[in-house]
Amino acid sequence: MADSLSALLESAFDACPEPLALVAGDDTIIARNRAFQANFGESASLVDCIDTADHANLTSARRATSEGPAALVARPASGPKAGFPMRWTIWQAGASASCVRLDGPATPSQTLPAPLAPLVGSGEPVPLKTLLLGEIFERMDAIVWAIAKDGTILLSEGSGLAHFGLKPGQMVGLNALEIYPPGSASYDEAVRVLQGESVHVDGMEGKDYWIRFQEPLRDERGDVTANLAVSICVTKNAHDTLQAKALHTAVGELPVVIWAMERDGTCTLSAGKGLRDLGVDSRTLVGANLFHLYGDHPDFMEHAQRALSGEQFSVETRIGDHRWRNHFIPVFHTWGDKVVRIYAAAENVTERAKQESSLREQLELIKRQQAAIISLSSPIIEVWSGVLVVPLIGELEAGRAEALLEQLLEHVSRRQSSAVILDLTGVDVVEPATAQHLFKIMRSVELVGCKGLVSGIRPSVAKTMVELGIELSTLATYPTLAEALRRWINRRAPSSSLLR
């Protein structure tokens, strides 16, 4: 029976979720549960578990247990809560021992410094949100502090103090306006807040990047009593932040407009050099309702509604004398069921549009000029009824060959030609591609029912065609254009008298 009872007590002891220890009269730890061991390891004495500065508080609490359970506020010397004021409960366990339990974060002192009195009403209990914020703060690389109107530091807490070689509470009681050098950013910010201004800044402190929020605390009459501040070390995010700042600076020098709008039409971002082309200032847009400002612009209303419906798209519009290309990006709610805001980038493409238009005009002109050159270099001449002559001069490349073939077939069809004489008198050299083009032209002519003749083939050209294996046996060839004309006219004329 005794063994069963002992096992039951031991099980209950270990099942306690808070760190719990049985301590002898000389502060020797006799037993500890798993939670206590997780926080303080195998510490042999309770004194070793308590911060040296709080040993006097421990002694007072131990004496008070003669009248019942006593409360203790002390900072653990080790474990995840080390350095933070915690609530402990101590009660007697027999004549020569006591139980010690670590309950959780200490409640704020009921005797707050006078400048901080506006924070807590008389007898006001500590709200849950305060406890939760305290728990989160302990896990953050941050500092929270308070400075009285006269510069006295009332509060200095947080693990972020380690970046500056300081411990929590070490600066309390000192005067910040004497510590900070006059003219320094810290001195100027403290004075501004104590004069009633909210200061939100960020920047590098040594090797670390910090964000600082400082707010004035006012009493019921509205007078500033203290500077409340929190600094958060965001070195891990500094690269992204600096990149964002650099991007914002670049946007300010580019002919673009970057803007954002909430679902109700409120403009939350407006930046970029392009705003000058619109004749507006970013300060006049941020906070304004774009639906009200541009409600009479059907294009804007249509594009905004498309983006708010979840569509991501790009579109060009004209505003005054300028042409803009807009890229709309919807931002969805956390659950992805609706769009909560839209981002947009508008690029002034007026000059580019003019250049593109000018380029198109130049290309059309070049095309017309090429057609004219081809027409001049390869004229199609009707020398006899139904007989077309095409004298070729120079190289016959692919583009010229295609244009010539198109024009030639159109002439043959329109004039109902019976023969086409391709005169090569002006061609000195024939490349393989040129020979293929010639053959293609003549074959196409014959496919539409017209006879193809070739004249003026020079010896060097004839040799090249033979070496290339170009088959011209199906085409009638003549040494000169005159001979080709004479032969064809003789063949078509009813009598030889036509040639006299």
C-alpha positions as MATLAB code, in Angstrom:
seq = 'MADSLSALLESAFDACPEPLALVAGDDTIIARNRAFQANFGESASLVDCIDTADHANLTSARRATSEGPAALVARPASGPKAGFPMRWTIWQAGASASCVRLDGPATPSQTLPAPLAPLVGSGEPVPLKTLLLGEIFERMDAIVWAIAKDGTILLSEGSGLAHFGLKPGQMVGLNALEIYPPGSASYDEAVRVLQGESVHVDGMEGKDYWIRFQEPLRDERGDVTANLAVSICVTKNAHDTLQAKALHTAVGELPVVIWAMERDGTCTLSAGKGLRDLGVDSRTLVGANLFHLYGDHPDFMEHAQRALSGEQFSVETRIGDHRWRNHFIPVFHTWGDKVVRIYAAAENVTERAKQESSLREQLELIKRQQAAIISLSSPIIEVWSGVLVVPLIGELEAGRAEALLEQLLEHVSRRQSSAVILDLTGVDVVEPATAQHLFKIMRSVELVGCKGLVSGIRPSVAKTMVELGIELSTLATYPTLAEALRRWINRRAPSSSLLR';
ca = [
       0.000    0.000    0.000;
       2.809    2.429    0.898;
       4.582    1.710   -2.393;
       1.367    2.364   -4.358;
       0.787    5.670   -2.551;
       4.397    6.717   -3.185;
       4.082    5.916   -6.894;
       0.820    7.882   -7.090;
       2.371   10.942   -5.421;
       5.396   10.761   -7.710;
       3.120   10.552  -10.769;
       1.121   13.592   -9.642;
       4.361   15.501   -8.930;
       5.663   14.912  -12.465;
       2.259   15.608  -14.022;
       2.258   19.196  -12.738;
       2.688   21.409  -15.876;
       4.536   24.167  -13.970;
       8.131   23.728  -12.782;
       7.803   22.296   -9.219;
      10.493   21.356   -6.690;
      10.680   20.074   -3.096;
      13.301   22.078   -1.174;
      14.910   21.383    2.203;
      15.344   24.056    4.860;
      18.867   24.852    3.643;
      17.525   25.413    0.064;
      18.802   22.053   -1.141;
      16.554   20.639   -3.876;
      15.315   17.227   -2.713;
      13.082   16.444   -5.698;
      11.977   18.114   -8.915;
       9.426   17.376  -11.639;
      10.149   17.166  -15.337;
       9.157   20.784  -16.024;
      11.521   22.080  -13.319;
      14.342   19.954  -14.676;
      13.686   21.232  -18.210;
      14.105   24.819  -16.955;
      16.928   24.457  -14.449;
      18.591   21.156  -15.199;
      20.225   19.418  -12.219;
      20.785   22.530  -10.084;
      21.409   21.316   -6.521;
      20.161   24.413   -4.705;
      17.154   26.717   -5.162;
      19.505   29.658   -4.677;
      21.314   28.604   -7.893;
      18.001   28.863   -9.767;
      17.316   32.467   -8.726;
      19.113   35.544  -10.080;
      21.624   36.859   -7.520;
      19.874   40.248   -7.395;
      16.674   38.546   -6.185;
      18.153   36.375   -3.390;
      16.875   38.820   -0.780;
      13.341   38.430   -2.197;
      13.706   34.644   -1.872;
      14.765   34.899    1.776;
      11.763   37.146    2.592;
       9.354   34.799    0.830;
      10.742   31.760    2.666;
      10.132   33.486    6.013;
       6.593   34.454    5.013;
       5.595   30.798    4.462;
       5.094   30.426    8.229;
       1.797   32.241    7.735;
       0.775   30.356    4.574;
       1.728   30.216    0.859;
       3.947   33.154   -0.047;
       4.389   34.911   -3.403;
       7.812   35.663   -4.826;
       8.785   37.831   -7.817;
      12.250   36.825   -8.988;
      14.179   36.326  -12.211;
      15.356   32.811  -13.055;
      19.126   32.484  -13.300;
      18.902   30.001  -16.183;
      16.462   28.498  -18.645;
      14.249   30.197  -21.262;
      12.879   32.720  -18.720;
      16.292   33.816  -17.446;
      16.463   37.540  -16.727;
      12.688   38.108  -16.806;
      10.655   38.773  -13.632;
       8.560   35.683  -12.889;
       5.913   34.761  -10.320;
       6.796   31.976   -7.861;
       4.728   30.415   -5.084;
       6.346   28.879   -1.957;
       4.553   26.901    0.771;
       5.635   24.687    3.628;
       5.744   20.912    3.174;
       6.259   19.612    6.674;
       8.502   20.958    9.397;
      11.765   21.211    7.430;
      10.865   21.420    3.754;
       8.846   23.530    1.334;
       7.466   23.356   -2.186;
       8.458   25.931   -4.801;
       6.458   26.396   -8.024;
       7.263   28.686  -10.963;
       3.850   30.070  -12.052;
       4.572   32.417  -14.943;
       5.394   36.032  -15.866;
       5.203   38.497  -12.994;
       2.305   40.940  -13.021;
       3.242   44.610  -13.344;
       4.091   46.332  -10.114;
       1.156   48.092   -8.527;
       3.468   50.985   -7.725;
       4.144   52.180  -11.252;
       6.420   55.188  -11.746;
       4.216   58.279  -11.785;
       4.867   59.103  -15.469;
       3.508   55.669  -16.452;
       0.402   55.886  -14.249;
      -1.891   56.721  -17.255;
      -1.251   53.194  -18.542;
      -3.062   51.374  -15.707;
      -6.177   52.459  -13.896;
      -6.535   52.037  -10.142;
      -7.042   48.363   -9.278;
      -7.183   47.384  -12.968;
      -6.349   43.675  -13.433;
      -3.715   42.661  -15.939;
      -5.575   41.910  -19.207;
      -4.921   38.720  -21.154;
      -3.523   40.649  -24.106;
      -0.820   42.106  -21.830;
       0.233   38.635  -20.718;
       0.252   37.365  -24.288;
       2.237   40.342  -25.522;
       4.688   39.725  -22.701;
       5.109   36.119  -23.800;
       5.666   37.155  -27.421;
       8.063   39.920  -26.415;
      10.256   37.436  -24.562;
      10.725   35.561  -27.817;
      11.516   38.645  -29.905;
      14.863   40.261  -30.639;
      13.566   43.599  -29.389;
      13.811   46.328  -26.736;
      11.043   48.199  -24.962;
      11.791   51.302  -22.937;
      10.178   54.342  -21.354;
      11.649   57.777  -20.628;
      10.087   60.299  -18.252;
       9.608   63.947  -19.153;
      12.829   64.866  -17.361;
      14.774   62.163  -19.245;
      14.818   59.511  -16.503;
      14.756   55.985  -17.933;
      11.795   54.231  -16.304;
      11.939   50.944  -18.205;
      14.600   49.123  -20.238;
      13.788   45.509  -21.076;
      14.244   42.963  -23.834;
      16.773   40.524  -25.247;
      17.698   43.077  -27.904;
      19.714   44.983  -25.280;
      22.424   42.360  -25.695;
      23.305   43.919  -29.080;
      24.527   46.962  -27.147;
      26.210   45.026  -24.331;
      23.403   45.855  -21.863;
      21.217   43.791  -19.524;
      17.506   44.259  -18.838;
      16.933   46.969  -16.241;
      20.562   48.114  -16.295;
      19.693   51.592  -17.605;
      16.706   52.209  -15.316;
      17.197   55.333  -13.201;
      19.743   56.917  -15.534;
      18.965   60.047  -17.534;
      18.701   59.437  -21.284;
      19.157   63.126  -22.092;
      22.521   62.993  -20.347;
      23.549   59.668  -21.878;
      22.627   60.545  -25.479;
      25.037   63.110  -26.997;
      23.210   66.341  -27.974;
      22.667   66.386  -31.726;
      22.614   62.602  -32.015;
      19.629   60.861  -33.607;
      18.711   59.203  -30.279;
      18.768   62.529  -28.422;
      16.731   64.345  -31.080;
      14.140   61.559  -31.297;
      13.707   61.430  -27.507;
      13.193   65.209  -27.315;
      10.721   65.216  -30.205;
       8.608   62.490  -28.584;
       8.691   64.189  -25.167;
       7.425   67.297  -26.963;
       4.438   65.326  -28.250;
       5.540   64.004  -31.637;
       5.241   60.377  -32.789;
       8.501   59.111  -34.253;
       8.686   56.023  -36.463;
      12.133   55.452  -37.999;
      14.419   52.685  -39.162;
      18.112   52.366  -39.910;
      21.404   50.687  -39.208;
      22.817   50.599  -35.662;
      26.279   49.121  -35.975;
      25.841   45.916  -37.952;
      22.139   45.549  -37.209;
      19.043   47.009  -38.804;
      16.371   48.327  -36.405;
      12.833   49.620  -36.645;
      11.884   52.072  -33.849;
       8.417   53.179  -32.811;
       8.248   55.966  -30.232;
       5.009   57.451  -28.940;
       4.276   60.151  -26.335;
       2.256   59.049  -23.278;
      -0.235   61.704  -22.128;
      -2.176   62.123  -18.901;
      -5.876   62.942  -18.673;
      -5.107   66.631  -19.274;
      -3.205   65.813  -22.474;
       0.225   66.635  -21.094;
       3.109   64.377  -22.159;
       4.410   62.382  -19.199;
       6.726   59.888  -20.885;
       8.184   58.517  -24.083;
       7.088   54.927  -24.745;
       9.220   53.100  -27.304;
       9.951   49.746  -28.828;
      12.810   48.757  -31.147;
      12.769   45.570  -33.193;
      15.930   44.133  -34.704;
      15.175   43.064  -38.273;
      18.697   42.439  -39.514;
      17.551   39.261  -41.242;
      15.113   41.333  -43.309;
      17.454   44.302  -43.793;
      18.529   43.209  -47.267;
      14.929   43.113  -48.508;
      14.156   46.428  -46.807;
      17.164   48.165  -48.319;
      16.308   46.709  -51.701;
      12.757   48.039  -51.369;
      14.100   51.505  -50.527;
      16.451   51.423  -53.501;
      13.589   50.336  -55.734;
      11.407   53.154  -54.401;
      14.188   55.652  -55.169;
      14.587   54.246  -58.686;
      10.843   54.424  -59.326;
      10.980   58.101  -58.426;
      13.327   58.679  -61.385;
      11.569   56.513  -63.977;
       8.675   57.538  -66.274;
       6.312   55.173  -64.466;
       3.584   55.326  -61.841;
       3.296   52.615  -59.183;
       0.021   52.756  -57.295;
      -2.202   50.676  -55.038;
      -5.876   50.886  -54.270;
      -8.014   49.222  -51.616;
     -11.253   47.523  -52.556;
     -13.258   50.615  -51.561;
     -11.196   52.808  -53.895;
      -8.812   54.324  -51.323;
      -5.365   55.006  -52.801;
      -2.628   53.679  -50.481;
       0.412   54.076  -52.735;
       1.324   56.534  -55.456;
       4.921   56.945  -56.600;
       6.963   57.517  -59.708;
       8.236   60.257  -61.972;
       5.345   59.567  -64.324;
       3.004   61.419  -61.946;
       4.393   64.658  -63.377;
       3.065   63.714  -66.818;
      -0.369   63.267  -65.249;
      -0.119   66.643  -63.540;
      -0.687   65.201  -60.058;
       1.294   64.887  -56.848;
       1.584   61.652  -54.855;
       0.456   63.510  -51.728;
      -2.841   64.439  -53.356;
      -3.621   60.827  -54.287;
      -2.653   58.818  -51.215;
      -5.713   58.648  -48.993;
      -8.047   59.882  -51.737;
     -10.791   57.751  -53.269;
      -9.882   56.971  -56.869;
     -13.457   56.008  -57.712;
     -14.496   59.536  -56.838;
     -11.564   61.187  -58.631;
     -11.789   59.156  -61.836;
     -15.427   58.079  -61.798;
     -16.030   59.935  -65.079;
     -13.293   57.919  -66.843;
     -15.035   54.774  -68.186;
     -11.713   53.073  -69.021;
     -10.389   53.428  -65.467;
     -13.630   52.172  -63.913;
     -13.748   49.175  -66.267;
     -10.110   48.221  -65.649;
     -10.421   48.638  -61.868;
     -13.500   46.395  -61.761;
     -11.738   43.753  -63.859;
      -8.796   43.745  -61.434;
     -11.083   43.665  -58.382;
     -12.838   40.649  -59.891;
      -9.499   38.817  -59.780;
      -8.164   39.296  -63.314;
      -4.500   40.103  -63.908;
      -3.975   41.874  -67.222;
      -2.181   44.611  -69.165;
      -3.811   47.269  -71.302;
      -2.926   50.513  -73.061;
      -4.957   53.687  -72.635;
      -4.667   57.315  -73.646;
      -4.833   60.096  -71.065;
      -4.584   63.547  -72.598;
      -1.600   63.661  -74.952;
       0.072   60.663  -73.352;
      -0.275   56.951  -73.960;
       0.058   54.622  -70.951;
       0.516   50.892  -70.596;
      -1.061   49.642  -67.344;
      -0.348   46.341  -65.615;
      -3.016   45.402  -63.054;
      -2.266   42.847  -60.297;
      -5.023   41.776  -57.863;
      -4.112   40.898  -54.256;
      -6.328   38.268  -52.671;
      -7.487   37.889  -49.075;
      -5.560   35.445  -46.896;
      -8.153   32.775  -47.645;
      -8.033   33.604  -51.347;
     -11.774   34.083  -51.712;
     -11.813   37.753  -52.729;
      -9.582   40.610  -53.861;
      -8.778   43.080  -51.083;
      -6.651   45.511  -53.098;
      -5.019   45.976  -56.463;
      -1.496   46.993  -57.407;
      -0.797   48.620  -60.746;
       2.206   49.826  -62.689;
       1.591   52.430  -65.380;
       4.333   53.105  -67.915;
       4.350   56.187  -70.107;
       4.832   54.688  -73.578;
       4.074   57.861  -75.551;
       7.572   58.190  -76.994;
       7.845   54.476  -77.632;
       4.480   54.495  -79.441;
       5.694   57.402  -81.585;
       8.923   55.554  -82.354;
       7.033   52.363  -83.215;
       4.692   54.310  -85.487;
       7.669   56.006  -87.147;
       9.403   52.649  -87.539;
       6.295   51.122  -89.151;
       6.137   54.044  -91.579;
       9.830   53.617  -92.398;
       9.372   49.892  -92.966;
       6.439   50.561  -95.287;
       8.538   53.113  -97.164;
      11.422   50.659  -97.445;
       9.015   47.994  -98.663;
       7.668   50.334 -101.329;
      11.190   51.345 -102.310;
      12.246   47.701 -102.542;
       9.261   46.995 -104.757;
      10.204   49.959 -106.954;
      13.829   48.800 -107.140;
      12.748   45.280 -108.034;
      10.396   46.681 -110.648;
      13.203   48.780 -112.136;
      15.855   46.062 -111.930;
      13.522   43.405 -113.310;
      10.985   45.184 -115.508;
       8.240   43.150 -117.148;
       7.832   44.386 -120.729;
       5.207   43.324 -123.253;
       7.205   43.422 -126.523;
       4.588   41.699 -128.641;
       0.998   40.758 -128.232;
       1.025   38.015 -125.608;
       4.830   38.058 -125.265;
       6.458   39.297 -122.045;
      10.180   39.921 -121.648;
      11.888   40.064 -118.251;
      15.504   41.304 -118.512;
      17.444   40.318 -115.361;
      20.377   42.362 -114.095;
      22.525   41.474 -111.082;
      21.950   38.887 -108.363;
      18.559   37.237 -107.978;
      18.180   36.705 -104.214;
      15.175   35.097 -102.522;
      13.204   38.273 -101.756;
      13.635   39.650 -105.247;
      12.771   36.291 -106.791;
       9.511   36.010 -104.794;
       8.473   39.557 -105.705;
       9.328   38.996 -109.380;
       7.397   35.718 -109.495;
       4.329   37.321 -107.898;
       4.380   40.264 -110.345;
       5.079   38.046 -113.348;
       2.206   35.661 -112.631;
      -0.103   38.643 -112.137;
       0.944   40.081 -115.546;
       0.538   36.720 -117.297;
      -2.940   36.269 -115.876;
      -4.074   39.843 -116.552;
      -2.711   40.038 -120.119;
      -3.431   36.422 -121.051;
       0.192   36.098 -122.163;
       1.294   33.131 -124.208;
       5.056   33.402 -123.688;
       7.561   34.772 -121.195;
      11.173   35.354 -122.197;
      13.593   35.482 -119.281;
      16.647   37.350 -120.572;
      19.893   36.621 -118.682;
      22.150   38.855 -120.728;
      22.840   41.042 -117.677;
      23.664   38.090 -115.397;
      27.401   37.329 -115.098;
      27.401   34.797 -112.286;
      24.801   32.268 -111.183;
      24.875   30.961 -107.619;
      23.129   27.679 -106.731;
      20.285   29.558 -105.055;
      19.903   31.888 -108.076;
      19.668   28.950 -110.465;
      16.963   27.381 -108.305;
      15.013   30.655 -108.291;
      15.219   30.864 -112.107;
      13.990   27.328 -112.493;
      11.138   27.948 -110.029;
      10.034   31.089 -111.897;
       9.920   29.375 -115.283;
       8.172   26.274 -113.931;
       5.526   28.447 -112.291;
       4.962   30.328 -115.550;
       4.409   27.098 -117.464;
       2.010   25.770 -114.842;
      -0.355   28.643 -115.646;
      -0.295   27.732 -119.364;
       2.370   30.126 -120.591;
       5.474   29.121 -122.580;
       8.790   29.837 -120.864;
      11.839   30.862 -122.892;
      15.334   31.741 -121.717;
      17.715   33.964 -123.657;
      21.178   35.446 -123.265;
      22.772   32.650 -121.238;
      26.478   33.455 -121.095;
      29.078   30.637 -121.353;
      30.120   31.046 -117.712;
      26.488   30.869 -116.595;
      25.821   27.830 -118.816;
      28.861   26.052 -117.350;
      27.709   26.754 -113.799;
      24.201   25.457 -114.527;
      25.603   22.233 -115.930;
      27.907   21.777 -112.935;
      24.980   22.377 -110.598;
      22.810   19.899 -112.487;
      20.075   22.437 -113.217;
      17.699   20.758 -115.707;
      16.628   23.286 -118.380;
      15.901   20.779 -121.129;
      12.180   21.461 -120.820;
      12.760   25.154 -121.518;
      13.520   26.697 -124.898;
      16.858   28.544 -124.738;
      18.257   31.082 -127.215;
      21.578   32.885 -127.454;
      20.043   36.373 -127.644;
      16.771   38.098 -126.861;
      16.377   39.022 -130.540;
      16.695   35.381 -131.563;
      14.144   34.298 -128.983;
      11.692   36.928 -130.196;
      12.232   36.053 -133.836;
      11.748   32.326 -133.260;
       8.601   32.786 -131.171;
       7.054   35.304 -133.545;
       7.861   33.053 -136.537;
       6.201   30.155 -134.752;
       3.054   32.172 -134.009;
       2.831   34.273 -137.234;
       0.638   32.965 -140.125;
       3.316   33.835 -142.746;
       6.923   34.852 -142.922;
       5.963   38.217 -144.397;
       5.509   39.389 -140.834;
       9.271   39.263 -140.354;
      10.180   41.401 -143.342;
];
